[in-house]
Amino acid sequence: MAEPTRQKMSLTTQIMIAMVGGVILGVIFNQIGSDFIANYITGGVLAMLGTMFVNALKMLVVPLVFFSLICGVTGIGDIRILGRVGGKSFVLYLMTTAIAIALAILIAQIIAPGQGFVMEGVDTSGVTAKEAPTVWNVFAAIVPTNPVAAFANGEMLQIIFYTIVLGVAVLMLGEASAPFVAGCEYMNDVMMKIVAIVMAFAPIGVFCLITKTFAEQGIDLFIPVLAYVVTLVGALLLHLFITLMIILKVFSGLNPITFLKKIRPAQIFAFSTASSNATIPVTLRCVTQRMGANNSVASFCVPFGATINMDGTAIMQGVATVFLSNVYGIDLGVGGYLTVIAMAVLASIGTAGVPGVGLVMLTMVLGQVGLPIEGIALILGVDRLMDMIRTAVNISGDAVVSVIVAKGEGKLDMAVYNDPAAGEVGDDLGIDPNAETQLAAQHCNH
């Protein structure tokens, strides 16, 4: 009698187990408070493996965006359609960001965190303000003076702009561009295979990152600013599970429950890395292979959203502004909060999706409404953990807009979207021995 085949655990399940295990072990390490653990385990082995994993994700971003976007532009084949996709996504991203911060301010006004807060033993040194960019500077900076420098520095908006211009030029050359396009399509396939390789090590990377974070941060930091944390987390979860899902249903008619199930791997990666840019490869994979969005749309919308769409960060700015205005007893009024909304939307366009960027953006907002920049020191302790949650909300907004635009353009495969198993990744790398043998034989013949 043949033994029944054992079903392999999905990668998503492995990562979730690793995340929960990391939280538990991290809190235990924090309570122990050993110098050996701090120096050699959390600050040594876990920090090394976690950094290697994040670096591996970041390693993929620029080449993946470049080749994927070239294939997307040439796949659309019509510059007017490309402009329509860009216009739709830009408007939707700005709309979701504005809704997010308005919702955050409303919730914060109701809960009123910061009232009666006593500032004792708060270190306000080392907090420096960043000047808010003008709308003209933000848009002027999209055009790179040196494309090579833009690629080297990971300037995502500049990379997207240059790649689209290159893709349009390739389209205009017509048949002569066929070999170049074929090469880009091959390289795009190669990059997706590298994504699969990196994702196979995700449970280890996520476990190390989560354990290190909770071992260093602990839970004691939350007590002084508990009202701020509760308000912020509540606003983030409300926006993710209610606002974004309503937008998804209204603009596309898609099932929100299906969406939430399929975006989960990207959310876990975002939570672990606290970087929208580092999560681009995973978000792109979820949107295309799990949800069925065509690469011609997803290759533009996902990296574009990771750069300009910061719903979670905007929510943090709204809650933090109300919190600090209550702490300092400063009434901003309607005009002040409208300024906060406008500044948050503008700052989100010109700020990179990297860890800690929310605090930089917050200094711009506080400076515009006259609140003391030093107040940021009150929330510095909990910001890393809050950054992890808001990054998961950020990339969820990217995916929502991507599938809405894909559905509107007729570029969403509904059979894939409705298939629960579509694009699932197991615990193997999918190495094909026959392909290896054929490639080796061809090399020997040459």
Contacts in CASP RR format, 6 or more apart in sequence:
PFRMAT RR
TARGET T0000
AUTHOR 0000-0000-0000
METHOD contacts of the structure
MODEL  1
MAEPTRQKMSLTTQIMIAMVGGVILGVIFNQIGSDFIANYITGGVLAMLG
TMFVNALKMLVVPLVFFSLICGVTGIGDIRILGRVGGKSFVLYLMTTAIA
IALAILIAQIIAPGQGFVMEGVDTSGVTAKEAPTVWNVFAAIVPTNPVAA
FANGEMLQIIFYTIVLGVAVLMLGEASAPFVAGCEYMNDVMMKIVAIVMA
FAPIGVFCLITKTFAEQGIDLFIPVLAYVVTLVGALLLHLFITLMIILKV
FSGLNPITFLKKIRPAQIFAFSTASSNATIPVTLRCVTQRMGANNSVASF
CVPFGATINMDGTAIMQGVATVFLSNVYGIDLGVGGYLTVIAMAVLASIG
TAGVPGVGLVMLTMVLGQVGLPIEGIALILGVDRLMDMIRTAVNISGDAV
VSVIVAKGEGKLDMAVYNDPAAGEVGDDLGIDPNAETQLAAQHCNH
8 426 0 8 1.000
8 427 0 8 1.000
8 428 0 8 1.000
9 426 0 8 1.000
9 427 0 8 1.000
10 424 0 8 1.000
10 425 0 8 1.000
10 426 0 8 1.000
11 199 0 8 1.000
11 200 0 8 1.000
11 202 0 8 1.000
11 203 0 8 1.000
11 265 0 8 1.000
11 424 0 8 1.000
11 425 0 8 1.000
11 426 0 8 1.000
11 427 0 8 1.000
12 264 0 8 1.000
12 265 0 8 1.000
12 268 0 8 1.000
12 424 0 8 1.000
12 425 0 8 1.000
14 202 0 8 1.000
14 203 0 8 1.000
14 427 0 8 1.000
15 202 0 8 1.000
15 203 0 8 1.000
15 206 0 8 1.000
15 265 0 8 1.000
15 268 0 8 1.000
15 269 0 8 1.000
16 264 0 8 1.000
16 268 0 8 1.000
17 203 0 8 1.000
18 202 0 8 1.000
18 203 0 8 1.000
18 204 0 8 1.000
18 205 0 8 1.000
18 206 0 8 1.000
18 207 0 8 1.000
18 210 0 8 1.000
19 206 0 8 1.000
19 207 0 8 1.000
19 210 0 8 1.000
19 268 0 8 1.000
19 271 0 8 1.000
19 272 0 8 1.000
21 207 0 8 1.000
21 210 0 8 1.000
21 211 0 8 1.000
22 207 0 8 1.000
22 210 0 8 1.000
22 211 0 8 1.000
22 214 0 8 1.000
23 210 0 8 1.000
23 211 0 8 1.000
23 214 0 8 1.000
25 211 0 8 1.000
25 214 0 8 1.000
25 215 0 8 1.000
26 42 0 8 1.000
26 210 0 8 1.000
26 211 0 8 1.000
26 212 0 8 1.000
26 213 0 8 1.000
26 214 0 8 1.000
26 215 0 8 1.000
26 218 0 8 1.000
27 214 0 8 1.000
27 215 0 8 1.000
27 218 0 8 1.000
27 219 0 8 1.000
29 37 0 8 1.000
29 41 0 8 1.000
29 42 0 8 1.000
29 211 0 8 1.000
29 214 0 8 1.000
29 215 0 8 1.000
30 214 0 8 1.000
30 215 0 8 1.000
30 216 0 8 1.000
30 217 0 8 1.000
30 218 0 8 1.000
30 219 0 8 1.000
37 215 0 8 1.000
38 215 0 8 1.000
41 215 0 8 1.000
42 211 0 8 1.000
42 212 0 8 1.000
42 215 0 8 1.000
42 216 0 8 1.000
43 212 0 8 1.000
45 208 0 8 1.000
46 208 0 8 1.000
46 209 0 8 1.000
46 211 0 8 1.000
46 212 0 8 1.000
46 215 0 8 1.000
47 208 0 8 1.000
47 212 0 8 1.000
49 204 0 8 1.000
49 205 0 8 1.000
49 208 0 8 1.000
50 205 0 8 1.000
50 208 0 8 1.000
50 209 0 8 1.000
50 212 0 8 1.000
52 205 0 8 1.000
53 198 0 8 1.000
53 201 0 8 1.000
53 202 0 8 1.000
53 204 0 8 1.000
53 205 0 8 1.000
53 206 0 8 1.000
53 208 0 8 1.000
53 209 0 8 1.000
54 209 0 8 1.000
54 273 0 8 1.000
54 275 0 8 1.000
54 278 0 8 1.000
56 198 0 8 1.000
56 201 0 8 1.000
57 198 0 8 1.000
57 269 0 8 1.000
57 273 0 8 1.000
57 275 0 8 1.000
57 278 0 8 1.000
57 279 0 8 1.000
57 281 0 8 1.000
57 282 0 8 1.000
58 275 0 8 1.000
58 277 0 8 1.000
58 278 0 8 1.000
60 191 0 8 1.000
60 194 0 8 1.000
60 195 0 8 1.000
60 198 0 8 1.000
60 280 0 8 1.000
60 281 0 8 1.000
61 154 0 8 1.000
61 277 0 8 1.000
61 278 0 8 1.000
61 280 0 8 1.000
61 281 0 8 1.000
61 303 0 8 1.000
62 151 0 8 1.000
62 154 0 8 1.000
62 159 0 8 1.000
63 187 0 8 1.000
63 191 0 8 1.000
64 188 0 8 1.000
64 191 0 8 1.000
64 192 0 8 1.000
64 195 0 8 1.000
64 280 0 8 1.000
64 281 0 8 1.000
64 284 0 8 1.000
65 156 0 8 1.000
65 159 0 8 1.000
65 160 0 8 1.000
65 163 0 8 1.000
65 280 0 8 1.000
65 299 0 8 1.000
65 303 0 8 1.000
66 151 0 8 1.000
66 159 0 8 1.000
66 163 0 8 1.000
67 184 0 8 1.000
67 187 0 8 1.000
67 188 0 8 1.000
67 191 0 8 1.000
68 188 0 8 1.000
68 191 0 8 1.000
68 284 0 8 1.000
68 295 0 8 1.000
68 298 0 8 1.000
68 299 0 8 1.000
69 160 0 8 1.000
69 163 0 8 1.000
69 164 0 8 1.000
69 299 0 8 1.000
69 300 0 8 1.000
69 303 0 8 1.000
70 163 0 8 1.000
70 166 0 8 1.000
70 167 0 8 1.000
70 170 0 8 1.000
70 181 0 8 1.000
70 184 0 8 1.000
70 188 0 8 1.000
71 181 0 8 1.000
71 184 0 8 1.000
71 185 0 8 1.000
71 188 0 8 1.000
71 295 0 8 1.000
71 296 0 8 1.000
71 299 0 8 1.000
72 295 0 8 1.000
72 296 0 8 1.000
72 297 0 8 1.000
72 299 0 8 1.000
72 300 0 8 1.000
73 82 0 8 1.000
73 163 0 8 1.000
73 164 0 8 1.000
73 167 0 8 1.000
73 168 0 8 1.000
73 170 0 8 1.000
73 171 0 8 1.000
73 296 0 8 1.000
73 300 0 8 1.000
74 167 0 8 1.000
74 170 0 8 1.000
74 171 0 8 1.000
74 177 0 8 1.000
74 181 0 8 1.000
74 184 0 8 1.000
75 295 0 8 1.000
75 296 0 8 1.000
76 82 0 8 1.000
76 85 0 8 1.000
76 296 0 8 1.000
77 171 0 8 1.000
79 168 0 8 1.000
79 171 0 8 1.000
81 409 0 8 1.000
82 164 0 8 1.000
82 168 0 8 1.000
82 300 0 8 1.000
84 409 0 8 1.000
85 297 0 8 1.000
85 300 0 8 1.000
85 301 0 8 1.000
85 405 0 8 1.000
85 409 0 8 1.000
86 300 0 8 1.000
86 301 0 8 1.000
86 304 0 8 1.000
86 405 0 8 1.000
88 404 0 8 1.000
88 405 0 8 1.000
88 408 0 8 1.000
89 300 0 8 1.000
89 301 0 8 1.000
89 304 0 8 1.000
89 305 0 8 1.000
89 401 0 8 1.000
89 402 0 8 1.000
89 405 0 8 1.000
90 304 0 8 1.000
90 308 0 8 1.000
92 247 0 8 1.000
92 251 0 8 1.000
92 401 0 8 1.000
92 404 0 8 1.000
92 405 0 8 1.000
93 304 0 8 1.000
93 305 0 8 1.000
93 308 0 8 1.000
93 309 0 8 1.000
93 401 0 8 1.000
94 308 0 8 1.000
94 345 0 8 1.000
96 243 0 8 1.000
96 244 0 8 1.000
96 247 0 8 1.000
96 309 0 8 1.000
96 311 0 8 1.000
96 397 0 8 1.000
96 400 0 8 1.000
96 401 0 8 1.000
97 309 0 8 1.000
97 310 0 8 1.000
97 311 0 8 1.000
97 314 0 8 1.000
97 344 0 8 1.000
97 345 0 8 1.000
97 348 0 8 1.000
98 314 0 8 1.000
98 341 0 8 1.000
98 345 0 8 1.000
99 239 0 8 1.000
99 243 0 8 1.000
99 247 0 8 1.000
100 239 0 8 1.000
100 243 0 8 1.000
100 311 0 8 1.000
100 312 0 8 1.000
100 314 0 8 1.000
100 315 0 8 1.000
101 314 0 8 1.000
101 315 0 8 1.000
101 317 0 8 1.000
101 318 0 8 1.000
101 340 0 8 1.000
101 341 0 8 1.000
101 344 0 8 1.000
101 345 0 8 1.000
102 341 0 8 1.000
103 235 0 8 1.000
103 238 0 8 1.000
103 239 0 8 1.000
103 243 0 8 1.000
103 315 0 8 1.000
104 232 0 8 1.000
104 235 0 8 1.000
104 239 0 8 1.000
104 314 0 8 1.000
104 315 0 8 1.000
104 316 0 8 1.000
104 317 0 8 1.000
104 318 0 8 1.000
104 319 0 8 1.000
105 318 0 8 1.000
105 319 0 8 1.000
105 321 0 8 1.000
105 322 0 8 1.000
105 337 0 8 1.000
105 340 0 8 1.000
105 341 0 8 1.000
107 231 0 8 1.000
107 234 0 8 1.000
107 235 0 8 1.000
107 238 0 8 1.000
107 319 0 8 1.000
108 231 0 8 1.000
108 235 0 8 1.000
108 318 0 8 1.000
108 319 0 8 1.000
108 321 0 8 1.000
108 322 0 8 1.000
108 323 0 8 1.000
109 322 0 8 1.000
111 227 0 8 1.000
111 230 0 8 1.000
111 231 0 8 1.000
112 322 0 8 1.000
112 326 0 8 1.000
113 225 0 8 1.000
113 227 0 8 1.000
113 228 0 8 1.000
113 230 0 8 1.000
113 231 0 8 1.000
113 319 0 8 1.000
113 322 0 8 1.000
113 323 0 8 1.000
113 326 0 8 1.000
114 227 0 8 1.000
114 228 0 8 1.000
114 323 0 8 1.000
114 326 0 8 1.000
114 327 0 8 1.000
115 326 0 8 1.000
116 326 0 8 1.000
116 327 0 8 1.000
117 227 0 8 1.000
117 326 0 8 1.000
117 327 0 8 1.000
117 378 0 8 1.000
119 327 0 8 1.000
119 378 0 8 1.000
122 377 0 8 1.000
122 378 0 8 1.000
123 377 0 8 1.000
124 374 0 8 1.000
124 375 0 8 1.000
124 377 0 8 1.000
125 377 0 8 1.000
127 363 0 8 1.000
127 373 0 8 1.000
127 374 0 8 1.000
127 375 0 8 1.000
127 376 0 8 1.000
127 377 0 8 1.000
127 380 0 8 1.000
128 363 0 8 1.000
128 373 0 8 1.000
129 363 0 8 1.000
129 364 0 8 1.000
129 366 0 8 1.000
129 367 0 8 1.000
129 373 0 8 1.000
130 360 0 8 1.000
130 363 0 8 1.000
130 364 0 8 1.000
131 364 0 8 1.000
132 343 0 8 1.000
132 346 0 8 1.000
132 347 0 8 1.000
132 364 0 8 1.000
132 365 0 8 1.000
132 367 0 8 1.000
132 368 0 8 1.000
133 141 0 8 1.000
133 346 0 8 1.000
133 347 0 8 1.000
133 350 0 8 1.000
133 364 0 8 1.000
135 346 0 8 1.000
138 346 0 8 1.000
138 349 0 8 1.000
138 350 0 8 1.000
141 157 0 8 1.000
141 158 0 8 1.000
141 350 0 8 1.000
142 157 0 8 1.000
142 158 0 8 1.000
142 161 0 8 1.000
143 158 0 8 1.000
143 161 0 8 1.000
144 150 0 8 1.000
144 155 0 8 1.000
144 158 0 8 1.000
144 159 0 8 1.000
144 161 0 8 1.000
144 162 0 8 1.000
147 158 0 8 1.000
147 162 0 8 1.000
149 155 0 8 1.000
150 158 0 8 1.000
150 159 0 8 1.000
150 162 0 8 1.000
151 159 0 8 1.000
154 277 0 8 1.000
154 352 0 8 1.000
155 352 0 8 1.000
156 277 0 8 1.000
156 303 0 8 1.000
156 306 0 8 1.000
156 307 0 8 1.000
156 352 0 8 1.000
156 353 0 8 1.000
157 307 0 8 1.000
157 308 0 8 1.000
157 350 0 8 1.000
159 303 0 8 1.000
160 300 0 8 1.000
160 303 0 8 1.000
160 304 0 8 1.000
160 307 0 8 1.000
164 300 0 8 1.000
170 177 0 8 1.000
170 180 0 8 1.000
170 181 0 8 1.000
171 177 0 8 1.000
188 295 0 8 1.000
191 281 0 8 1.000
192 285 0 8 1.000
195 281 0 8 1.000
195 282 0 8 1.000
195 285 0 8 1.000
196 425 0 8 1.000
196 429 0 8 1.000
196 430 0 8 1.000
197 429 0 8 1.000
198 281 0 8 1.000
199 282 0 8 1.000
199 285 0 8 1.000
199 425 0 8 1.000
200 425 0 8 1.000
200 427 0 8 1.000
200 428 0 8 1.000
200 429 0 8 1.000
202 269 0 8 1.000
205 272 0 8 1.000
206 268 0 8 1.000
206 269 0 8 1.000
206 272 0 8 1.000
209 272 0 8 1.000
209 273 0 8 1.000
210 272 0 8 1.000
213 384 0 8 1.000
213 385 0 8 1.000
213 388 0 8 1.000
214 385 0 8 1.000
217 381 0 8 1.000
217 382 0 8 1.000
217 384 0 8 1.000
217 385 0 8 1.000
221 381 0 8 1.000
221 382 0 8 1.000
222 229 0 8 1.000
222 382 0 8 1.000
225 323 0 8 1.000
225 378 0 8 1.000
225 379 0 8 1.000
225 382 0 8 1.000
227 323 0 8 1.000
228 319 0 8 1.000
228 320 0 8 1.000
228 323 0 8 1.000
228 378 0 8 1.000
228 379 0 8 1.000
228 382 0 8 1.000
229 382 0 8 1.000
229 386 0 8 1.000
231 319 0 8 1.000
231 323 0 8 1.000
232 315 0 8 1.000
232 316 0 8 1.000
232 319 0 8 1.000
232 320 0 8 1.000
232 386 0 8 1.000
232 390 0 8 1.000
233 386 0 8 1.000
233 389 0 8 1.000
235 315 0 8 1.000
235 319 0 8 1.000
236 312 0 8 1.000
236 315 0 8 1.000
236 389 0 8 1.000
236 390 0 8 1.000
236 393 0 8 1.000
239 311 0 8 1.000
239 312 0 8 1.000
239 315 0 8 1.000
239 393 0 8 1.000
240 392 0 8 1.000
240 393 0 8 1.000
240 396 0 8 1.000
241 260 0 8 1.000
244 311 0 8 1.000
244 396 0 8 1.000
244 397 0 8 1.000
244 400 0 8 1.000
245 256 0 8 1.000
245 259 0 8 1.000
245 260 0 8 1.000
247 400 0 8 1.000
247 404 0 8 1.000
248 254 0 8 1.000
248 256 0 8 1.000
248 259 0 8 1.000
248 400 0 8 1.000
248 403 0 8 1.000
248 404 0 8 1.000
249 256 0 8 1.000
251 404 0 8 1.000
252 403 0 8 1.000
252 404 0 8 1.000
252 407 0 8 1.000
252 408 0 8 1.000
252 412 0 8 1.000
253 407 0 8 1.000
254 403 0 8 1.000
254 407 0 8 1.000
254 417 0 8 1.000
255 418 0 8 1.000
258 417 0 8 1.000
258 418 0 8 1.000
258 420 0 8 1.000
259 291 0 8 1.000
259 399 0 8 1.000
259 400 0 8 1.000
259 403 0 8 1.000
261 420 0 8 1.000
262 286 0 8 1.000
262 290 0 8 1.000
262 291 0 8 1.000
262 417 0 8 1.000
263 286 0 8 1.000
263 290 0 8 1.000
263 291 0 8 1.000
263 395 0 8 1.000
263 396 0 8 1.000
263 399 0 8 1.000
265 282 0 8 1.000
265 285 0 8 1.000
265 286 0 8 1.000
265 290 0 8 1.000
265 425 0 8 1.000
266 279 0 8 1.000
266 282 0 8 1.000
266 283 0 8 1.000
266 285 0 8 1.000
266 286 0 8 1.000
266 395 0 8 1.000
266 396 0 8 1.000
266 399 0 8 1.000
267 392 0 8 1.000
267 395 0 8 1.000
267 396 0 8 1.000
268 392 0 8 1.000
269 278 0 8 1.000
269 279 0 8 1.000
269 282 0 8 1.000
269 283 0 8 1.000
270 276 0 8 1.000
270 279 0 8 1.000
270 283 0 8 1.000
270 388 0 8 1.000
270 391 0 8 1.000
270 392 0 8 1.000
270 394 0 8 1.000
270 395 0 8 1.000
271 388 0 8 1.000
271 389 0 8 1.000
271 391 0 8 1.000
271 392 0 8 1.000
272 388 0 8 1.000
273 279 0 8 1.000
273 355 0 8 1.000
273 391 0 8 1.000
274 355 0 8 1.000
274 356 0 8 1.000
274 384 0 8 1.000
274 387 0 8 1.000
274 388 0 8 1.000
274 391 0 8 1.000
275 353 0 8 1.000
275 354 0 8 1.000
275 355 0 8 1.000
275 391 0 8 1.000
276 305 0 8 1.000
276 306 0 8 1.000
276 307 0 8 1.000
276 310 0 8 1.000
276 353 0 8 1.000
276 354 0 8 1.000
276 391 0 8 1.000
276 394 0 8 1.000
276 395 0 8 1.000
276 398 0 8 1.000
277 306 0 8 1.000
277 307 0 8 1.000
277 352 0 8 1.000
277 353 0 8 1.000
277 354 0 8 1.000
278 354 0 8 1.000
279 306 0 8 1.000
279 391 0 8 1.000
279 395 0 8 1.000
280 302 0 8 1.000
280 303 0 8 1.000
280 306 0 8 1.000
283 302 0 8 1.000
283 306 0 8 1.000
283 395 0 8 1.000
283 398 0 8 1.000
283 399 0 8 1.000
284 298 0 8 1.000
284 299 0 8 1.000
284 302 0 8 1.000
284 303 0 8 1.000
285 423 0 8 1.000
286 399 0 8 1.000
287 293 0 8 1.000
287 298 0 8 1.000
287 301 0 8 1.000
287 302 0 8 1.000
287 399 0 8 1.000
287 402 0 8 1.000
287 403 0 8 1.000
287 406 0 8 1.000
288 294 0 8 1.000
288 295 0 8 1.000
288 298 0 8 1.000
289 416 0 8 1.000
289 422 0 8 1.000
289 423 0 8 1.000
290 416 0 8 1.000
290 422 0 8 1.000
290 423 0 8 1.000
290 424 0 8 1.000
291 399 0 8 1.000
291 403 0 8 1.000
291 412 0 8 1.000
291 416 0 8 1.000
291 417 0 8 1.000
291 422 0 8 1.000
292 406 0 8 1.000
292 412 0 8 1.000
292 413 0 8 1.000
292 416 0 8 1.000
292 417 0 8 1.000
292 422 0 8 1.000
293 402 0 8 1.000
293 403 0 8 1.000
293 406 0 8 1.000
293 411 0 8 1.000
293 412 0 8 1.000
293 413 0 8 1.000
294 406 0 8 1.000
294 411 0 8 1.000
294 412 0 8 1.000
294 413 0 8 1.000
296 411 0 8 1.000
297 402 0 8 1.000
297 405 0 8 1.000
297 406 0 8 1.000
297 409 0 8 1.000
297 411 0 8 1.000
298 402 0 8 1.000
298 406 0 8 1.000
301 398 0 8 1.000
301 401 0 8 1.000
301 402 0 8 1.000
301 405 0 8 1.000
301 406 0 8 1.000
302 398 0 8 1.000
302 399 0 8 1.000
302 402 0 8 1.000
305 397 0 8 1.000
305 398 0 8 1.000
305 401 0 8 1.000
306 353 0 8 1.000
306 394 0 8 1.000
306 395 0 8 1.000
306 398 0 8 1.000
307 350 0 8 1.000
307 352 0 8 1.000
307 353 0 8 1.000
308 348 0 8 1.000
308 349 0 8 1.000
308 350 0 8 1.000
309 348 0 8 1.000
309 394 0 8 1.000
309 397 0 8 1.000
309 398 0 8 1.000
309 401 0 8 1.000
310 348 0 8 1.000
310 351 0 8 1.000
310 353 0 8 1.000
310 358 0 8 1.000
310 361 0 8 1.000
310 394 0 8 1.000
311 390 0 8 1.000
311 393 0 8 1.000
311 394 0 8 1.000
311 396 0 8 1.000
311 397 0 8 1.000
312 390 0 8 1.000
312 391 0 8 1.000
312 393 0 8 1.000
312 394 0 8 1.000
313 344 0 8 1.000
313 348 0 8 1.000
313 357 0 8 1.000
313 358 0 8 1.000
313 361 0 8 1.000
313 390 0 8 1.000
313 394 0 8 1.000
314 344 0 8 1.000
314 345 0 8 1.000
314 348 0 8 1.000
315 390 0 8 1.000
315 393 0 8 1.000
316 358 0 8 1.000
316 362 0 8 1.000
316 386 0 8 1.000
316 390 0 8 1.000
317 340 0 8 1.000
317 344 0 8 1.000
317 358 0 8 1.000
317 361 0 8 1.000
317 362 0 8 1.000
317 365 0 8 1.000
318 340 0 8 1.000
318 344 0 8 1.000
318 365 0 8 1.000
320 362 0 8 1.000
320 376 0 8 1.000
320 379 0 8 1.000
321 332 0 8 1.000
321 337 0 8 1.000
321 340 0 8 1.000
321 362 0 8 1.000
321 365 0 8 1.000
321 366 0 8 1.000
321 369 0 8 1.000
321 371 0 8 1.000
323 378 0 8 1.000
323 379 0 8 1.000
324 366 0 8 1.000
324 371 0 8 1.000
324 372 0 8 1.000
324 375 0 8 1.000
324 378 0 8 1.000
325 331 0 8 1.000
325 332 0 8 1.000
325 371 0 8 1.000
327 375 0 8 1.000
327 378 0 8 1.000
328 371 0 8 1.000
328 372 0 8 1.000
328 375 0 8 1.000
330 370 0 8 1.000
330 371 0 8 1.000
332 340 0 8 1.000
332 369 0 8 1.000
332 371 0 8 1.000
336 369 0 8 1.000
339 368 0 8 1.000
339 369 0 8 1.000
340 365 0 8 1.000
340 368 0 8 1.000
340 369 0 8 1.000
343 364 0 8 1.000
343 365 0 8 1.000
343 368 0 8 1.000
344 361 0 8 1.000
344 365 0 8 1.000
347 361 0 8 1.000
347 364 0 8 1.000
347 365 0 8 1.000
348 361 0 8 1.000
351 357 0 8 1.000
351 358 0 8 1.000
351 360 0 8 1.000
351 361 0 8 1.000
353 394 0 8 1.000
355 384 0 8 1.000
355 387 0 8 1.000
355 391 0 8 1.000
356 383 0 8 1.000
356 384 0 8 1.000
356 387 0 8 1.000
358 387 0 8 1.000
359 376 0 8 1.000
359 380 0 8 1.000
359 383 0 8 1.000
362 376 0 8 1.000
363 373 0 8 1.000
363 376 0 8 1.000
366 372 0 8 1.000
366 373 0 8 1.000
366 375 0 8 1.000
366 376 0 8 1.000
367 373 0 8 1.000
379 386 0 8 1.000
403 412 0 8 1.000
403 417 0 8 1.000
406 412 0 8 1.000
416 422 0 8 1.000
416 423 0 8 1.000
END
